[in-house]
Amino acid sequence: MKEKFIISVDLGGTKILSALLSQKNEIVDRVKMATDITKGPHFIVECILDSIKEILTKNSMIETDIKAICLGVPGTVDPQSGFIGNAPNLGIKNFNIKEALQNNFKVPVLIENDVNLAALGIKRFEFNNKVNNMLIVFIGTGIGAALVFNGKMYRGSSFYAGEIGHMKVSSNGELDSSAGESTFENLASRTAIVRSILNDIKKGKNTKLIKAGKSKIKSKVLAKAVFDGDKIATKHVDKACNVIGTVLGSVTTLLNIDTIVLGGGVIEAMDEYMMPKIINIFEHSVLPEAGKNVVIVPTKLGDDAPLYGGVELAAEFLN
């Protein structure tokens, strides 16, 4: 029988990453394309279609070589209908992206929240599906999470499970008025860290990041400043670690999970620095009995986690 491939697509606010995965669950090829969310959902759909067509053309394939197309979306998604309730980072509300894509293909188009898709990849390829109760938190431009209960994805009664970035939390430090509500995302995402650094720069504080500017302080630039001993960068990353550890402790006290996996650009860029600090705060925040045997690790899959998640999503829905 001829080998059938899966195309996994990770949809972001500025780019689309598509990957071709073999039956051996290996990424054979990948394509990265820019998109513009200001042009609306139908333009984004066209960009996704272009990305899929490019990866097929590059590999001399046609649609019949594909078993399924799996898409991860940063927002609330009904995986059965493909309906996006709200995807603020894409500027999309109440839009059926599955229907828009499926009209162009005969093979199944499967839709999932992007962190849920990453969680499926992590659960399968890092834990061999042998994990019971797991929390996955991705910290980057924003903060999102996914939950696994009793070995299965938990999506919630209306698919809003995992919107941890919108949880209101308290912090030891005062929240800048420019940050808006004191949510987890507004205190500990890369956006929050950069905003706090820029506010310090405006106050005349000295940092190696002065010349970088807001648009250029990406996770790797931030990490370099921390590893180079920049006091301002270190101060605000440490504050983020405190918030992350506290939130993880509270969630673990509530849910009694056994495994926490952290990912996203911020963690990937400086997990060696952040993880010990996060774990230390976690241990002082969690109810001791609930946190005694909890494993906290960074994902080994990095940005590829949602791409590998497409394999598991296809297995879940096609079988």
FIZAVEX-590514 format. One record per atom (N, C-alpha, C, O): residue in one letter; y, x, z. Coordinates in steps of 0.1 Angstrom, whole numbers, plus 5000, padded with zeros to 4 digits. Layout:
REM residues N
AYXZ;...
***
This chain:
REM residues 319
M498850085000;M500050005000;M501350095000;M501350195007;K502250054992;K503550134991;K504250125004;K504350025010;E504850245008;E505550255020;E506850165019;E507550165009;K507050095030;K508350015031;K509250075042;K508750115052;F510550075039;F511550135047;F512350035054;F512349915050;I513050075064;I514049995071;I515450055070;I515550175071;I516449975067;I517750025068;I518449975080;I518549855083;S518950065088;S519650035101;S521150065098;S521550165093;V521949965102;V523449985101;V524149965114;V523949865121;D524950065118;D525750065130;D527150035126;D527850125120;L527649915129;L529049885125;L530049915136;L529849865147;G531049995133;G532050025143;G533449985138;G533549925128;G534450005147;G535749965143;G536450035132;G537349985126;T535950165130;T536550245119;T535550295109;T535950335098;K534250285112;K533250335103;K531950255103;K531750185113;I531250275093;I529950215092;I528950325090;I529050405080;L527850335098;L526850435097;L525550365093;L525050285101;S525050395081;S523750335077;S522650445076;S522950565073;A521450405080;A520350505079;A519150445073;A518850325075;L518350525066;L517050485060;L515950545069;L515850665071;L515150455074;L514050495083;L512650465077;L512450365071;S511750565078;S510450555072;S509550485081;S509850445092;Q508250465076;Q507250395084;Q506850485096;Q506250445106;K507150615095;K506850715106;K508050715116;K508050795125;N508950625114;N510150605123;N511050735123;N511550775133;E511150795111;E511950905109;E513250865101;E513050795091;I514350925105;I515550895097;I515550985084;I515551115085;V515350925073;V515150995060;V516551035054;V516751145049;D517550945056;D518850975050;D519850885058;D519450785064;R521150925057;R522150845063;R523450845055;R523650945047;V524250745056;V525550735049;V526550685059;V526350595066;K527750755058;K528850715067;K529950675058;K530350745048;M530550555060;M531650505053;M532750445062;M532450395073;A533950465057;A535150415065;A535250265062;A534850215051;T535850185072;T536150045069;T537550025076;T538050105083;D538049905073;D539349865077;D539249725083;D539149625076;I539249715096;I539049585103;I540249485100;I540149365102;T541449545096;T542649455095;T542449375082;T543249275080;K541549405074;K541349325061;K540449205063;K540149135053;G539849185075;G539149065077;G537649085076;G537149185071;P536848975081;P535348985081;P534748995067;P533749065066;H535348935057;H534648935044;H534749075038;H533949125030;F535949145041;F536049285036;F535049375043;F534449465037;I534849355056;I533849425063;I532449405058;I531649505056;V532149285054;V530849255048;V530649335035;V529649385032;E531749335027;E531649415014;E531449565017;E530749625009;C532049615027;C531849755031;C530449785035;C529849885032;I529849685043;I528449695047;I527549695034;I526649775033;L527849605025;L527049595013;L527149725005;L526149775000;D528349785004;D528549914997;D527750025003;D527150104997;S527650025017;S526950125024;S525450115021;S524750215019;I524949995021;I523549975019;I523150005004;I522150075002;K524049964995;K523750004981;K523750154979;K522950204971;E524750224986;E524850364984;E523550434989;E523050524982;I523050395000;I521850465006;I520650434997;I519750514996;L520550314991;L519450284982;L519550364969;L518550424965;T520750374964;T520950454952;T520750604954;T520050664945;K521150654965;K520950794968;K519450834968;K519050944965;N518650734972;N517250764974;N516350694963;N515150684965;S517050664952;S516350604940;S515450484944;S514350474940;M516050404953;M515250284957;M515850154953;M517050144949;I515050044953;I515549914951;I515149824963;I514449874972;E515649704963;E515449624975;E513949604979;E513649594991;T513049604969;T511649574972;T511049694980;T509949684985;D511749804980;D511249924989;D511649905003;D511149985012;I512349805006;I512849775020;I512149665027;I511849565021;K511849685039;K511149575047;K512149485054;K511949365055;A513249545059;A514349475066;A515649555067;A515549675065;I516749485068;I518049545071;I518449495085;I518549375088;C518749595093;C519149565107;C520549615110;C520849725107;L521349525115;L522749555118;L523149535132;L522849435139;G523849645138;G524349635151;G525849615151;G526549675144;V526249515159;V527649465159;V528249485173;V527649435182;P529449535174;P530049555187;P530749425192;P531949405191;G529949325197;G530449195201;G529349105205;G528149145205;T529648985208;T528648885212;T527948825200;T528648775191;V526648845199;V525948805187;V524748715191;V523948755200;D524448615184;D523248535185;D522248595174;D522448585162;P521248675179;P520348745170;P519548655161;P519048695150;Q519348525165;Q518648435157;Q519448385145;Q518948385133;S520648335148;S521448285137;S522348385130;S522748365119;G522648495137;G523548605132;G524948565134;G525848625127;F525248475142;F526648425145;F527348515155;F526848535166;I528548565151;I529348645160;I530348555167;I531148495161;G530148545180;G531148465188;G532448535189;G533448475186;N532448665193;N533648735195;N533348885194;N532448945201;A534048955185;A533849105183;A535349155183;A535849185172;P535949175194;P537349215195;P537649345188;P538749365182;N536749435189;N536949565182;N536849565167;N537249655160;L536449445162;L536349425147;L537349325143;L537649305131;G538049255153;G538949145149;G538249025144;G538848955136;I536949005148;I536148895143;I535848795154;I535448835165;K536048665150;K535648555159;K535048445151;K535448415140;N533948395157;N533248275151;N532948295136;N533448225127;F532148395133;F531848425119;F530348455118;F529748535126;N529648395108;N528248415107;N528048535097;N527948515085;I527848655102;I527748775094;I526348785088;I526248835077;K525348725094;K524048725089;K523948645076;K523448695066;E524548535076;E524548445064;E525348515053;E524848505041;A526448575056;A527248645046;A526448755039;A526548785027;L525648825047;L524848935042;L523548895035;L523148935024;Q522948795041;Q521648745037;Q521748685022;Q520748695015;N522848635019;N523048575006;N522948684995;N522748644983;N522948804998;N522848914989;N521448984988;N521249074980;F520548934997;F519249004998;F518148904999;F518348795005;K516948944995;K515748854997;K515048905009;K514348825016;V515149035013;V514549085025;V515349035037;V516449005036;P514649025049;P515348975061;P516449065065;P516349185065;V517549005069;V518749065075;V518749025090;V518848915093;L518649125098;L518549105113;L519849155120;L520249265117;I520349075129;I521649115136;I521349125151;I520649045156;E522049215157;E522049235171;E523249305176;E523949375169;N523649275189;N524749355195;N524349505194;N523249545196;D525449585192;D525149725190;D524549795202;D523649885200;V524949765214;V524349835226;V522949785228;V522049855232;N522749655226;N521349595226;N520449675216;N519349705219;L521049695204;L520249765194;L519949905199;L518749955197;A520949975205;A520650105210;A519650105221;A518750195222;A519749995230;A518749985241;A517349965235;A516350025241;L517149895225;L515849885218;L515350015214;L514150045215;G516150095208;G515750235204;G515450315215;G514450395215;I516250315226;I515950395238;I514650355245;I513850435248;K514450225246;K513250175253;K512050215245;K511050255251;R512050215232;R510850245224;R510650395223;R509550445225;F511750465219;F511550605215;F511850705226;F511450825225;E512450665237;E512550755249;E511650725260;E511250805268;F511250595261;F510350555272;F509050495267;F508250445276;N508850495254;N507550445249;N507350295253;N506150255256;N508350225255;N508350085260;N507750065274;N507449955278;K507650185281;K507050175295;K508150185305;K508150265314;V509050085304;V510150075314;V510349925317;V510349845308;N510449895330;N510549755334;N511949705335;N512249605327;N512749755343;N514149705345;N515149815343;N515249915351;M515849805332;M516749915328;M518149865324;M518349765318;L519149945328;L520549925324;L520950035315;L520750155318;I521450005303;I521950105294;I523450085293;I523949975290;V524250185295;V525750175294;V526250285285;V525950405286;F526950235275;F527650325265;F529150335268;F529850235268;I529650455270;I530950485273;I531650565262;I531350675260;G532550495255;G533250565244;G534650505243;G535350505253;T535050465231;T536350395230;T536450285239;T537550255245;G535350205241;G535250095250;G534050125259;G533450235258;I533550025266;I532350035274;I531549905272;I532049795273;G530249925268;G529349815267;G528049845273;G527749965276;A527249745276;A525949765283;A524849675277;A525149575270;A523649705280;A522549625277;A521549625289;A521549715297;L520749515290;L519849495301;L518449475296;L518249395287;V517549535303;V516149515300;V515549465314;V515549535324;F514949345314;F514249295325;F512849265322;F512449205312;N511949315331;N510549295329;N510049345315;N509249285309;G510649455311;G510249515298;G510849445286;G510549485274;K511649345287;K512249265276;K513749265276;K514349265287;M514349265264;M515849255264;M516249125270;M515749015268;Y517349135278;Y517949015284;Y519348995277;Y520149085279;R519448885270;R520648865263;R521548765269;R522748745265;G521148695279;G521948595286;G521848455280;G521248445269;S522348355287;S522248215283;S523148185270;S522848095263;S524148265268;S525048245256;S525348385250;S526348395243;F524448475252;F524448615245;F525648705250;F526048795243;Y526148675262;Y527248755267;Y526748855277;Y527548935283;A525448865280;A524848965289;A525249105284;A525149135272;G525649185293;G525949325290;G527449355288;G527749475285;E528249255288;E529749275286;E530349335299;E531249285305;I529749455303;I530149515315;I531549575315;I532249585326;G532049605303;G533349665302;G534449565307;G535549615310;H534149435306;H535149335310;H535049295325;H535849215330;M534149355332;M534049335347;M535349385354;M535749495351;K535849305362;K537049355370;K536449435382;K535549395389;V537049555383;V536649645394;V537849705401;V538949695396;S537649755413;S538749825420;S538549975418;S537550025416;S539650045420;S539650195419;S540450255430;S541450195435;N540150375434;N540850445444;N542250475439;N543250485447;G542350505426;G543750535421;G544450405416;G543750305414;E545750415415;E546550305411;E546350285395;E546350385388;L546250165391;L546150145377;L547550145370;L548450075375;D547650215359;D548950215352;D549250075347;D548350005342;S550450035347;S550849895343;S550549875328;S550249765324;S550449985320;S550149975306;S548749945303;S548349915292;A547849955313;A546449945311;A546049795311;A544949765305;G546849705316;G546449565316;G545549535328;G545849595339;E544549455327;E543749415338;E542849535343;E542549625335;S542549535356;S541749645362;S540249625359;S539449605368;T539949625346;T538549615342;T537849745341;T538549855341;F536549755341;F535749875340;F536249955328;F536450075329;E536349885316;E536749945304;E538250005305;E538450115299;N539149935312;N540449985313;N540650095323;N541750155324;L539550125330;L539650235340;L538850355336;L539150465340;A537750335328;A536850445326;A536450485312;A535650575310;S536950405302;S536550445288;S537450565284;S538350605291;R537050615272;R537850725267;R539350675264;R540250755267;T539450555260;T540850495258;T541650505271;T542850545271;A540950465282;A541650475295;A541950615299;A543050635305;I541050705298;I541250845301;I542450905294;I543350965299;V542450875281;V543550935272;V544850875276;V545850945276;R544850745278;R546150675282;R546650735295;R547950765296;S545850765305;S546250825317;S546850965315;S547851005321;I546151045306;I546651175303;I547951175297;I548851255300;L548151085287;L549451075280;L550551025290;L551651075288;N550250945299;N551250905309;N551651025318;N552851035321;D550751115321;D551051235328;D551951325320;D552851395325;I551651335307;I552451415298;I553851365298;I554851445298;K554051235297;K555351175297;K556151205310;K557351215310;K555351225321;K555951265334;K556251415335;K556751455346;G555951485325;G556251625325;G555151715330;G555351835332;K553951655332;K552751735336;K552251825325;K552351785313;N551851945329;N551352045319;N549852035316;N549052025325;T549552025303;T548152015299;T547952075286;T548852075277;K546752125283;K546452185270;K546452075259;K546352105247;L546451955263;L546351835254;L547651785249;L547751695241;I548751855253;I550151815249;I550251805234;I550851705229;K549751905227;K549951905213;K549051815205;K549251785193;A547951765211;A546951695204;A547451555200;A547251515189;G548151485209;G548551345206;G547451245208;G546251285207;K547751125209;K546751015212;K545651005202;K544451005206;S545951015189;S544950995179;S543951105178;S542851095173;K544351225183;K543451345182;K542651375195;K541851465195;I542951305205;I542151335218;I540851255217;I540651155224;K539951305209;K538651245208;K537751305220;K538251385227;S536551255221;S535651295232;S535451445232;S535451505243;K535151505221;K534951645221;K536151735224;K536051835231;V537351685220;V538551755224;V538751745239;V539151835246;L538551625244;L538651595259;L537651685266;L538051745277;A536451695262;A535451775268;A535851925268;A535651995279;K536351975257;K536752115257;K537852145267;K537852245274;A538752045269;A539852065279;A539252075293;A539652155301;V538251985295;V537651985309;V536852115311;V537052185321;F536052155301;F535352285303;F536152405303;F535752515308;D537452395298;D538352505298;D539152505311;D540052595313;G538952405320;G539552405333;G540952335333;G541752355342;D541252255323;D542552185323;D542552085334;D541751995335;K543552105343;K543652025355;K543851875353;K543351785360;I544751845343;I545051705340;I543851635334;I543551525339;A543251695324;A542051635318;A540951615328;A540351505329;T540751715337;T539651715347;T539951605357;T539051525361;K541251585361;K541551485371;K541151345366;K540651265373;H541551315354;H541251175349;H539851155345;H539351045345;V539151255340;V537651245338;V536951225351;V536051145352;D537451295362;D536851275375;D537051135380;D536151075386;K538251075378;K538550935382;K537550845375;K537050745381;A537350865362;A536450785354;A535050795360;A534350695361;C534650915363;C533250935369;C533150855382;C532150795385;N534250845390;N534150775403;N534050625400;N533250555407;V534750575390;V534650435387;V533250405381;V532550305385;I532750485372;I531450465366;I530350465377;I529450375377;G530350565386;G529350575396;G529350455406;G528350405410;T530650405409;T530750285417;T530250165411;T529550085417;V530550145398;V530050025391;V528550025390;V527849925392;L527950135386;L526550145385;L525850125398;L524750055399;G526450165409;G525950135423;G525949985426;G524949935431;S527049925422;S527149775425;S526149695417;S525549605422;V526049735404;V525049665395;V523649685400;V522849585399;T523349805404;T521949835409;T521649755422;T520549705424;T522649745431;T522549675443;T522249525440;T521449465447;L522949475430;L522749335426;L521349315419;L520649215422;L520949395409;L519849375401;L518549455404;L517549425399;N518749555413;N517549635417;N516749695405;N515549685404;I517549745396;I516949815384;I516349945388;I516650005398;D515449995379;D514850125382;D515250245373;D515050355377;T515950205362;T516350315353;T517750285347;T518050165343;I518550385347;I519950375341;I520050485330;I519850595333;V520450445318;V520650535307;V522050525303;V522550425300;L522750645302;L524150645298;L524250715284;L523550805281;G525150655276;G525350715263;G526750685259;G527650655267;G527050705246;G528450695241;G529050825239;G528550925245;G530150835232;G530850955229;G531251035241;G531151165240;V531750975251;V532251045263;V531151115270;V531251235273;I530051045272;I528851105279;I528251205271;I527851315276;E528051185258;E527451285249;E528251415249;E527651525248;A529551405249;A530451525248;A530351605261;A530551735260;M530151545273;M530251625285;M529351565296;M529651555308;D528051535292;D527151485302;D526851585313;D526551555324;E526851715309;E526551825319;E527551815330;E527251845342;Y528751785327;Y529851785337;Y529851645344;Y529951645357;M529751535337;M529951405343;M528751355350;M528851295361;M527551375346;M526351315352;M526151345367;M525951255374;P526351475371;P526151505385;P527251425394;P526951385405;K528451415389;K529551345396;K529251195397;K529351135407;I528751145385;I528450995385;I527350965395;I527350875402;I526251055394;I525151035403;I525551045418;I525050965426;N526351135421;N526851155435;N527551025440;N527350985451;I528450975432;I529250855435;I528250735436;I528350655445;F527350725427;F526350625427;F525550615440;F525350515446;E525150735444;E524350745457;E525050705469;E524550655479;H526450715469;H527250675480;H527750525479;H528250475488;S527450465467;S527950335465;S526850225465;S527050115469;V525650265461;V524450175460;V523950145474;V523950225483;L523350025476;L522549995488;L521350095488;L520650095478;P521250175498;P520250285498;P518850235494;P518150305486;E518350125499;E517050075496;E516950035481;E515850055475;A518049985475;A517949945461;A518050065452;A517550065440;G518750175456;G518950285447;G518050405450;G518150515443;K517050395459;K516250505463;K515450575452;K515450695451;N514850495443;N514050555432;N514650545418;N513850555408;V515950515418;V516550495405;V516650625397;V517150725402;V516250615384;V516450735375;V517750715367;V517850605361;I518650815367;I519850805359;I519850925350;I519951035354;V519850895337;V519751005327;V520650965315;V520950855312;P521151075307;P521851045295;P520751025284;P519651075284;T521150945274;T520150925263;T520051055255;T520951125253;K518851075250;K518551185241;K518851155226;K518851245218;L518951025223;L519150985210;L520550985205;L520850995193;G521550995214;G522951005210;G523350885202;G522950765204;D524150915191;D524650805182;D523550745174;D523750635168;D522350805174;D521250755166;D520550645173;D519650575167;A520850615185;A520050515193;A520050385186;A518950325185;P521150325182;P521150195175;P520450205161;P519850105157;L520450315155;L519750325142;L518250325144;L517550255137;Y517750385155;Y516350375158;Y515950235163;Y514850185162;G516950175170;G516750045175;G516449945164;G515749835166;G516849965152;G516549885140;G515049865138;G514549765134;V514249975141;V512849975140;V512249875149;V511349795145;E512649875162;E512149785172;E512649645169;E511849545172;L513849625165;L514349495162;L513549425150;L513149305151;A513249505140;A512349455129;A510949415134;A510449315130;A510449505143;A509149475149;A509149345157;A508249265156;E510249325164;E510349205173;E510449075165;E509848975168;F511249085154;F511548955147;F510548935135;F510348815131;L510049035130;L509149025118;L507648995122;L506848945114;N507349035135;N505949005139;N505848875147;N504848845152;
***
